[in-house]
Amino acid sequence: MDADLCFAPAAALGERVRRRDVSPVEIVTALLDRIDRYNGMLCSYITVCADAAVAAARAAEREISAGRWRGPLHGLPISHKDIVFTRGVRTTCHSRTMLDLVPDADATVVRRLADAGMILLGKTNTTEFAVGTMDVFGTSRTPWDPAYYSGGSSGGAGSSLAAGLAVAATGSDTGGSIRIPGALCGIVGLKPTYGRVSRHGVFPLSYSMDHVGPMCRTVADCALLLGALAGRDPLDPTSSSCPVPDYAAALAGGVRGLRLGVPRQHFYEHLDPGVDHAVRAALRHLESLGAVPEPLDLPRASDVGVIGWALLAAEAFAAHAALLRKRSADYGARARQRIAGGAFLTAAEYQQAAQIRGLWMREVDAALQRVDAIVTPTTAFGGISVEAQNSTPPDTTRNTIPFNLTGHPALTLPCGFTDAGLPVGLQLVGRAFDEEMLFRIGAAYERSTEWHTRRPALEVRA
């Protein structure tokens, strides 16, 4: 029964809390029990706020009993990636340089979810500064096979959701860091449009490519969280004042007549057979629901990955230069190498990269005038062993970083499994500030399939 509680969708739990069929204390306690049992194996969390979470759950229960229900997220636990500042709770960025940092203020996303009544459960594992390795607190693993990496950099969030150690989580995405662990762990994750969600209080990696968004087990849950997270923040000058719609209203729309762009170049090349099979089956299923697949030309797609990494490195070095000079030896080797590499990009090269980026943005914008969304595999493969991740990892960002460059919203959701039993992710990319369309398509697919309902057999391995 506790496991059922831990795997229940946030929207369903919120309704049960409102009706007082289940207590926030029961939910938090059940999750803490599973964290205690499985976190040592999965390394999903860096910090667990057990006592504070139980106390907050009791307070939420009292509020709701007194008729002061704040909305559908009230009394539900939330886990934040450990680059997101949390007042009074350490924020390590999984780096030896930050082990003693205890912020005195919350990030905007933390405050907004707390205002909605959510309870801080803990801080989830991340690669060092969202770009390195996981050397200090252990490498986060996918519960589908703990010999495999959960994906990065929001790997702890993906792992915890797939294992029933979280109800909902925040992640950040600079090159794919919400969508990659979303795909490799078999959960749903949204990189919103650049500017849709405030980044204030989230440790920066790349000023022009960082995004913050929700990670959940269902499309509806991501829509619910985005409604609380989105909107203008005066503390973040890059945040947009674009109106925030009722995302839940988009969920029932269906896909009949929608045009889905299938790129001819890059995104469907060099796929593992299991990924290729699952994604093409998902396309056929969407077509059976009434969607219209349309071949799409994106000729620059294969050239922009290196542009994304060049701009990321240059902007990461700008963010880290002072700390790197003082405490270089305390950085992990991979984080130090990737960040310091930005120092060697010349101004002329940065400008050239920015110009190519502009051409790519216009190419994607033009494509999205012809179709309602672009559909691709999220990753080219179904899994990376922990051993490979810690030695010579493959490029996981091949299909994701192009849309960090453009800032378009992108949603990943599970669409199948490989023969090895590892999940496969389907990526939907939409027009700027049209997350509603992605939720509409994703919800239609999710309603008519069962991939999101599967659970890993952790009890067998424990």
Disulfide bonds with the S-S distance in Angstrom:
none
